[in-house]
Amino acid sequence: MIRLRLMLSHISIQIMAIVFVVGIILSLFTAPIWMWLLLPVGIGAQMLNEYSLHRFIFHLPPPAQQWKFDLLYRAHYGHHDFPTNRGLFFVPVWVAVPMLIVNFSLIYLAMFLIAPTLAFELAVLIVLVGGIGTFMGYEWFHMTAHLTLPKTWVERHVSTLHNQHHFRDFSKWFHVSPGGHVIDRVMGTAIDRDALKQRQRIAFIRTLGMRPDDARLVSARVRFADKYGLTDAEVERARVS
């Protein structure tokens, strides 16, 4: 119940949950049975999207301009800076909703070229059901990885790999959803067990390689402190750590 309440307290999860339910209802009434066989397409596409967004967007080099840095800090840098802050667990709504629109539009156009009369039904099933369902699963497992509470075997496995991304090497293990480790292995961003034993923790791991007292980081922490309940002590500790 703790996890469910925490997820449903976030606006992006609320919106995605509503769209997911709408997608299921539409698909149940409009999609023929055979079309449900394409659900794995949406799951796989979202897992690729999860990996790509995390690796190539959320881990962009820190911008020089403060306003751009603040956007990236809210999107992801801040989560690394304060990995147990619950307000920073989830993808911001201004990232989630545009990505949903882009994904739906791309799949709809692709399906329109293949089967024009079924393009809408296919896009709904693939994106709104398969894609958003996978996104909700990602948010669940990601949140669980950062909470201290009883976990299933799968949740413990995800937590172990995700913690390596946060506390050993932030340039590895970009997946979160179960099974996504296959993408990391194919893309060369996995850490095998033998390498892990020899790998030292990267310097300034929680600030993605930036010095903790970098002016951009200091400014972003101060800006978002009230919104995410960061105390003066936490902000100062992050600056000198």
N, C-alpha and C positions, 0 to 999 in steps of 0.2 A: 504493500500500500504506500510505503514511503516513496518508492520509485515512481509509482503511477501518479501520485499527487504532485511530485516534483516535475514530471514530464508535462502534465496537464496544466501546470502553472505558467508554462512558457507559451507566448503568443504564436510562435512559428509551429509548435506542436499542435496547438489547438486548430490552427488553420489547416494544417496537413491532415489531421485526423478527420476533419469535416470533409475535405476533398476526397480522402480515401473512402469514406463511407458512401459518398455520392458516387464515386467510381464503381464501387461494388454493386450498388443498386442499379445503376445504368447498365452495367455489364450483365447482371442477372436477367434483366428484361430485354436487352437488345443483342447481346453477343451469343451467337450459336455455340453449341457445346464444343465443337472442334477448335474454336478460337481460343478457348482456355488453355489449349496446349502451347500457346505462345506466351503464356505468363512468364516462363523462365527467361524470355528475351528481356522483359522489363527488369527482372531481378539482376541479370548479368549486366545490363546497360547501366543500372544505377550503381552497381559495385564498381564498375569502371569509372563512372562519374565521381563517386566517392573518393577513389584513389587519385584521380586527376586533379580534382578541385583541391584536395588536401596537399598534394605534392607541388603542383605548379602554380596555384593561386595563393593558398594560405601560407605557403612557405616562400613567397617572393622575397627577394632581398629588401631590407628595410628602406622605405622611401626617404628622401632627404626632406621633402616638405612635410611639415607637421600634420596638416589635415589629412594627407594621404596615409601617413603613418598611423594616425588615430583610427582610420577606417580598418587598416590591416590589424591593428592592435585589438580592436573590438571583434573583428572576424576570427582571429586566431592567436595572435601573439600574446594577448592578455591571458588566454587559457593556459599557455605554457608558463607564463609569468606567475600565475596563481592557479595551479592545476586543481586545487580542491575547492575553489570558489564556485558554488553551484549556479550562480547567475551567468557564468561564462562557459558552462558545459555545452550549451546548445547552439546550433547554427542560427545566426541572426535572421529575423524575418526578412530583412532587406537583401539577404542572400538566398534564402530558401524559396521565396515566392518568384523572383525573377528566373531562378534556375528551373523551377517547375514550368513556367511559361515557355522558356526556351526549349526544354526537353519535349514538352507536348507539341510545340510547333514543328520541331525537327522530325519527330516520329510521325506526326500527321502528314507532313509533306512527303516523307519517304513512303508511307503507306498509300498515299494518294497516287503516287507513280505506279504502284504495284496493283492496288485494288481500289480504285476511286470510290466505288459505292460503299465500301466497308472501312474507309480510312478513319472516320470518326470513332467507330466502335473499336477498331484496332488500337488507336491512340489512347482511348480511355482505358482499355484493358491493360495495355503494356505500360503506360506511364502512371495513370491514376491508381491502378491496383498494384501491378507488379513493382513499379518504380517507387511509389510513395510507401507501399508496404515495406520495402527494403530500407527506405530512408528512415522509417519509424523504428525498424529493427536496429539500424545503425545508432540512432539516438539512444535507444534503450541500452545497448551494449556499451556504448561510449560512456554514458552516465554511470552505469554499473561499475565500469573499470575504475572510476574515481571515487567510489563510495566504499566505506568500510562496513560491510554487511555480508551475511551468508550468501554464497554464490553457487550456482550449478557448475558442473564440470566445464561446460562450454563457456560460461561466464568467466570462470577462473582462467581458462586458456586464453581468451581474448584479453583479459586484464594483464596477464603476464607479458604478452607480446606488445600491448599498448604501453605498458610501463617502460619497456625497453626504448620505445620511441621518445618518451618523455624524459627518462632519467639515465639513458645510456648513450643514445645516438639519435638525434632528431632528424637525421637524413635517412633513416631507415624505418621500416614497418609503418607505411602510410595507411594501410587498410585498418578497418576496425571490425566490420561485419564478419561473422564466422564464414570461413571459406575464402575470404579476401586475401589471405596469405599467399594464395596461388598467384595472384597478380603481382604481389611484391617479389616473389621468387622469379617470375618471368621477366620482370622489369629490373631485376638486379638490386632491389632495395630491401632484401631480407637479411637477417643476421642468423647464421647457423650457430648451433650450440658450441662448436669448437672455437669459432671466432669470438663468440660472446665471452668465453672464458679469458681470452687474451685482450679483449678490447677494454680500454680505459674510458672512463667517463669523459665526454667532451667538455672542454672548458666553457664556462658560461652556458651550461646546458639549458637552464630555465629561461634564458633570454635569447635563445636561438643564435648564440655566438656573439651577441652584442654585449658590450660592457654594461653591467647592471646600472651604472650611474650615467649612462648615455642620456643626454638632455631630452631626446625624443621619448625615451622610456619614462623618464621622470615626469615629463609633461603629461603623457597619456595616463599614467597612474593617478596623478592628481585630478585630471579631468573626469575619470570614470570612478573614482573612489566612492563618492556618495551613491551613485547609481547601483554599484555592486557591493556596497557595504564593506568596503575596505577601510580598515582603521588606519590612523596615522602611524601606528607601530608597524603594521604590515607593509605599508608603503615605504617606510624608512628601512625596514629589514630587507626588502627587495632591492633597494638602492645600494646597500652596502654588502649584500651577499655575494 
